[in-house]
Amino acid sequence: TIASQAAGSPNAFRAITASTHPPHSRNYGVLGVILYEAKGLTGTTSLGLSNPYCLISVGNRIVQSKADRSLNESEDRRGNPIWNQRFEMEVADPRNDRLRIEVYDRYGLKNRRIGWFELSVWRVKEGQRDDRWVPLRDTIGAKSKLHVALNFRRYVEQNVLEEEDYFFSTQGDGEDDDVPLLDVGVIDDASSSKSPVETA
């Protein structure tokens, strides 16, 4: 499960501030995941839910959400945790990488999985926000579901320009006919690119 992998690297993900390709990265793009809430969750013991949290993975990149410790504040909140967190996960191979979200609850020193959801990254349309409620598998509650929003964007290579990007010509009428070719040159990406921000 994701839990065993996360034990060695609980913060194994990067937040990307732009869609330009990070230096020395072989990743294809970034998947934005907004984890809103869940409804109808049921604990695995008679004590109900304690402080549920999620483990989110894409390929071998894993991140853990915060735990919702406020479920016992009101009757309406029981079984309906709220996280409202956003994560950005690097994608190396969108055709084969899968998004997996596992919901856990912590009972003392034990972490028990109470449901999971999985989706191929390839099914998330590039540049479009995909807001959905998804059913959780392997849950005690038959109507357990998770509310997420997904957005995939492909990296743009910074150092690759086609020939027509270097030069362009201006043609006019009459006195403008002898306007020469304008040398546009190449923008120095090194001065304008931003490095990824490491997020704990």
Salt bridges, closest charged atoms under 4 A:
GLU37 OE1 - LYS39 NZ 3.91
GLU37 OE2 - HIS147 ND1 3.37
ASP68 OD2 - ARG77 NH2 2.48
GLU75 OE1 - ARG78 NH1 3.29
GLU88 OE2 - ARG86 NH2 2.98
GLU88 OE2 - ARG153 NH2 3.25
ASP97 OD2 - ARG61 NH2 3.28
GLU102 OE2 - ARG100 NE 2.76
GLU102 OE1 - ARG113 NH1 3.64
GLU118 OE2 - ARG98 NE 2.87
GLU118 OE1 - ARG100 NH1 2.91
GLU126 OE2 - ARG154 NE 3.84
ASP130 OD2 - ARG132 NH2 2.60
ASP131 OD2 - ARG129 NH2 3.78
ASP131 OD1 - HIS147 NE2 2.76
ASP138 OD2 - ARG113 NH2 3.99
GLU157 OE2 - HIS21 NE2 3.93
GLU198 OE2 - ARG14 NE 2.94
